[in-house]
Amino acid sequence: MTREPGALTGSSRRRERTRPEFSVIVPTLDEEARLDETLRRAKSALGPEVEVIVVDGGSRDRTTAIAAHHGRILSARRNRGAQLATGARAATGGVLVFLHADTWLPDGGATAIRTAVRAGAEAGCFRFALDPNARSWRYRLLEWGVNWRTRRFRTATGDQALFATRDAYEACGGFRDLPLFEDVTFVRAVRRVARFRLLPLAVHTSSRRWEAGFLRTVVRHWALRAAFLAGADPRRLRRYHERPAGITESGVPPSQCARQTSDSRPRR
C-alpha cells in the first residue's frame, strides 16, 4: 500500500501528539531571587505541559536547585546568545518562547501566541511593562518608549519575551553567539523570514537594573545601542555593560552565594 506524500505513520502521529506545544527557554546567572516565580508564572501562562529549559551560565547561588523543580537544566558558558541557542537546540516544542529570568509572562500568554500564529505571524513579542512596584512616572515613560519603538520599528528586546515557531527559528539561523544585543540581532533575522507581531498583552520585567540610577542606566543603554547600530562589535561593547565586580544578578556577593549553596547545589 502506498502512502500519500506528507502522510503520518502511526509512530509519527504519536510523536506529534507527545511533542509539547510550547518550549520556554530561560538563560540564567545567579537568579535565585526571582527564578521560582518566573517559572511558576510561565507554566501558568503557557499551560502545565510546557517544556521548561533553563540554561545556566555558571551560577554560584541556588539557581540550578530552583530550576530542577521546574524542568531541564543545561549548562553553557556565560553568554546569553550562546545560552539561548543551546536551549533552542534541545527544545522540542512547536513554538519557542525566550524568557529572561526576571520577566513574568501574563495569564493568557498561550492564547495570545496561538492567535498570532494562526493569523500568520510566526514570531513576535509581548508588550513591555515593569513590575507593579515601579510606580514612578519615569518608569511609565520608559514603558511607553519601548512599546512605541517596537510598533514603529518592529524591533524588540529580550525583556519582552520573544517567541518564534520552530520553523521560523531555524529558517533565520537562530540566536547568534553574542554576549550583547543577541535579542536585537535575532529579531532582525527572524523578520526577514516571518511576520513579526507585537502581542496585546504585557510581560512584567524587574526594574532592578534601573534602580541603581535611572537616567545613567537609560543613557548607557541607548549609547550602547547606538554604537551597535553603527556597526560596533557586541563583544567589544560587552565590557561597558558588565555588572559591577563582586555582585551577582540577584544583588548578593558571590562569596555569600557560595557559602549559602556549598552543601545544596546539585551536581550537573
C-alpha positions as CSV (number, residue, x, y, z in Angstrom):
1,M,0.0,0.0,0.0
2,T,1.4,3.4,-0.9
3,R,1.2,6.4,1.4
4,E,0.3,9.9,0.2
5,P,3.1,12.5,0.5
6,G,3.2,14.1,3.9
7,A,1.0,11.4,5.5
8,L,2.0,10.5,9.0
9,T,2.7,6.9,10.1
10,G,1.4,5.7,13.4
11,S,4.7,6.4,15.2
12,S,4.8,9.9,13.6
13,R,1.3,10.7,14.9
14,R,2.4,9.6,18.4
15,R,5.4,11.8,18.2
16,E,3.2,14.7,17.1
17,R,0.8,14.1,20.0
18,T,3.6,14.0,22.6
19,R,5.5,17.0,21.3
20,P,4.8,20.0,23.6
21,E,3.1,23.0,22.0
22,F,5.5,25.4,23.8
23,S,9.1,25.3,25.0
24,V,10.2,28.1,27.3
25,I,13.9,28.8,27.4
26,V,15.4,30.8,30.2
27,P,19.1,31.8,30.4
28,T,20.3,32.3,34.0
29,L,23.2,33.5,36.0
30,D,22.7,33.8,39.8
31,E,18.9,34.3,39.6
32,E,17.7,32.7,42.8
33,A,15.8,35.8,43.9
34,R,13.2,35.7,41.1
35,L,13.5,32.4,39.1
36,D,11.0,30.3,41.0
37,E,8.2,32.9,40.5
38,T,9.3,33.4,36.8
39,L,9.0,29.7,36.1
40,R,5.8,29.3,38.0
41,R,4.2,32.1,36.1
42,A,5.5,30.7,32.8
43,K,3.8,27.4,33.5
44,S,0.6,29.2,34.4
45,A,0.7,31.3,31.2
46,L,1.7,28.5,28.8
47,G,0.0,25.5,30.3
48,P,1.2,22.6,32.5
49,E,2.5,20.7,29.6
50,V,5.0,23.4,28.6
51,E,8.6,22.2,28.3
52,V,10.8,24.3,30.6
53,I,14.5,24.5,29.8
54,V,16.9,26.6,32.0
55,V,20.3,27.2,30.6
56,D,22.7,28.2,33.3
57,G,25.9,30.2,32.7
58,G,27.7,29.2,35.9
59,S,25.6,30.3,38.8
60,R,27.0,30.3,42.3
61,D,23.8,30.6,44.2
62,R,20.7,28.3,44.3
63,T,19.6,29.0,40.7
64,T,20.1,25.4,39.5
65,A,18.5,23.9,42.6
66,I,15.4,26.0,42.0
67,A,15.4,25.2,38.3
68,A,15.5,21.5,38.9
69,H,12.0,21.6,40.4
70,H,10.5,23.0,37.2
71,G,12.3,21.4,34.2
72,R,15.5,20.6,32.5
73,I,18.8,22.2,33.3
74,L,21.5,22.7,30.7
75,S,24.9,24.4,31.0
76,A,26.6,26.9,28.7
77,R,29.3,29.5,29.1
78,R,28.3,32.9,30.4
79,N,27.0,34.4,27.2
80,R,23.2,35.0,26.7
81,G,23.3,34.3,23.0
82,A,25.1,31.0,23.5
83,Q,22.7,30.0,26.3
84,L,19.6,30.7,24.3
85,A,21.0,28.9,21.3
86,T,21.8,25.9,23.5
87,G,18.3,25.8,24.9
88,A,16.7,26.1,21.4
89,R,18.7,23.2,20.1
90,A,17.5,21.0,23.0
91,A,13.8,22.2,22.8
92,T,11.1,20.0,21.3
93,G,8.2,22.4,21.3
94,G,6.5,23.7,18.2
95,V,6.8,27.3,19.5
96,L,9.9,28.5,21.3
97,V,9.5,31.2,24.0
98,F,12.7,33.0,25.1
99,L,12.2,34.4,28.6
100,H,14.5,36.4,30.8
101,A,14.8,35.1,34.4
102,D,13.4,38.3,35.8
103,T,10.4,38.6,33.4
104,W,6.9,37.3,34.2
105,L,4.6,36.1,31.5
106,P,0.9,37.2,31.7
107,D,-2.1,35.0,32.1
108,G,-3.4,34.3,28.7
109,G,0.0,34.2,27.1
110,A,-0.5,30.9,25.4
111,T,-3.8,32.1,23.8
112,A,-2.2,35.3,22.6
113,I,0.7,33.4,20.9
114,R,-1.7,30.9,19.3
115,T,-3.9,33.6,18.0
116,A,-0.9,35.4,16.4
117,V,0.5,32.3,14.9
118,R,-2.9,31.2,13.4
119,A,-3.1,34.7,11.9
120,G,0.2,34.2,10.1
121,A,2.7,35.7,12.5
122,E,5.4,33.1,13.1
123,A,7.4,35.3,15.5
124,G,6.8,38.2,17.9
125,C,6.9,39.6,21.4
126,F,4.8,40.9,24.2
127,R,4.3,44.5,25.3
128,F,6.9,45.8,27.8
129,A,6.0,46.7,31.4
130,L,7.9,46.9,34.6
131,D,6.8,45.2,37.8
132,P,4.0,46.9,39.7
133,N,6.3,48.1,42.4
134,A,8.0,50.5,39.9
135,R,5.5,53.4,40.3
136,S,7.4,56.4,39.2
137,W,6.4,58.4,36.2
138,R,9.8,57.7,34.8
139,Y,9.0,54.0,34.5
140,R,5.7,54.8,32.7
141,L,7.7,56.9,30.2
142,L,10.2,54.1,29.7
143,E,7.4,51.6,29.1
144,W,5.8,53.9,26.6
145,G,9.1,54.4,24.8
146,V,9.9,50.7,24.5
147,N,6.5,49.9,23.2
148,W,6.4,52.8,20.7
149,R,9.8,51.7,19.4
150,T,8.5,48.1,18.9
151,R,5.4,49.4,17.0
152,R,7.3,51.9,14.9
153,F,10.4,49.9,14.0
154,R,9.3,46.3,14.5
155,T,12.2,45.7,16.9
156,A,12.2,44.2,20.4
157,T,14.4,43.1,23.2
158,G,14.6,40.0,25.4
159,D,12.7,41.9,28.2
160,Q,9.6,41.5,26.0
161,A,9.7,37.7,25.9
162,L,10.4,36.9,22.3
163,F,8.7,33.9,20.6
164,A,9.1,32.1,17.3
165,T,7.8,28.9,15.7
166,R,10.4,26.2,15.3
167,D,10.3,26.6,11.5
168,A,10.8,30.4,11.7
169,Y,13.6,30.0,14.3
170,E,15.5,27.5,12.1
171,A,14.9,29.5,8.9
172,C,16.5,32.6,10.3
173,G,19.5,30.8,11.8
174,G,18.5,31.2,15.4
175,F,20.4,33.1,18.1
176,R,24.0,34.1,17.4
177,D,26.8,33.5,19.8
178,L,26.8,37.1,21.1
179,P,27.1,38.4,24.7
180,L,25.1,41.6,24.0
181,F,22.3,42.6,21.6
182,E,21.7,38.9,20.8
183,D,18.0,39.7,21.0
184,V,18.0,42.7,18.6
185,T,20.1,40.6,16.1
186,F,17.7,37.7,16.4
187,V,14.6,39.9,15.7
188,R,16.3,41.4,12.7
189,A,17.0,37.9,11.3
190,V,13.6,36.4,12.0
191,R,11.8,39.4,10.5
192,R,13.4,38.5,7.2
193,V,11.7,35.1,7.1
194,A,8.5,35.6,9.1
195,R,5.8,38.1,10.1
196,F,6.7,39.7,13.5
197,R,3.8,40.6,15.8
198,L,3.6,42.7,18.9
199,L,1.1,41.0,21.2
200,P,-1.6,43.0,23.1
201,L,-0.6,41.5,26.5
202,A,2.3,42.8,28.5
203,V,5.0,40.9,30.4
204,H,6.4,42.4,33.6
205,T,10.1,42.8,34.0
206,S,12.0,43.6,37.1
207,S,13.0,47.3,37.5
208,R,16.2,46.3,39.3
209,R,18.6,47.4,36.6
210,W,17.2,51.0,36.7
211,E,17.1,51.3,40.4
212,A,20.8,52.0,40.8
213,G,20.4,55.1,38.7
214,F,17.6,55.5,36.3
215,L,19.0,58.2,34.0
216,R,22.5,56.8,34.0
217,T,21.2,53.3,33.0
218,V,18.9,54.7,30.2
219,V,21.7,56.8,28.8
220,R,24.2,54.0,28.9
221,H,21.8,51.6,27.2
222,W,21.0,54.0,24.4
223,A,24.7,54.8,23.9
224,L,25.5,51.1,23.6
225,R,22.5,50.6,21.3
226,A,23.6,53.5,19.1
227,A,27.1,52.1,18.9
228,F,25.8,48.6,18.0
229,L,23.5,50.0,15.2
230,A,26.5,52.0,13.9
231,G,28.4,48.7,13.5
232,A,30.3,48.2,16.7
233,D,31.1,44.6,17.7
234,P,28.8,43.5,20.6
235,R,31.8,41.5,22.0
236,R,33.7,44.8,22.4
237,L,30.7,46.6,23.8
238,R,30.2,44.0,26.5
239,R,32.8,45.5,28.7
240,Y,30.6,48.6,29.1
241,H,27.6,46.5,30.0
242,E,29.1,44.3,32.7
243,R,27.6,44.4,36.2
244,P,29.8,45.7,39.0
245,A,32.5,43.3,40.1
246,G,31.5,41.2,43.0
247,I,27.8,41.5,42.6
248,T,25.5,38.8,41.2
249,E,22.3,39.3,39.2
250,S,20.3,39.0,42.5
251,G,22.5,41.6,44.2
252,V,24.2,39.1,46.5
253,P,28.0,38.9,46.7
254,P,29.2,35.6,45.1
255,S,31.1,34.7,48.2
256,Q,27.9,34.8,50.2
257,C,26.1,32.8,47.5
258,A,28.9,30.2,47.6
259,R,28.5,29.8,51.4
260,Q,24.8,29.5,51.1
261,T,24.9,26.8,48.5
262,S,28.1,24.8,49.0
263,D,26.1,22.0,50.6
264,S,22.9,22.2,48.5
265,R,24.0,22.8,44.9
266,P,23.3,19.8,42.7
267,R,26.0,18.2,40.6
268,R,25.5,18.6,36.9
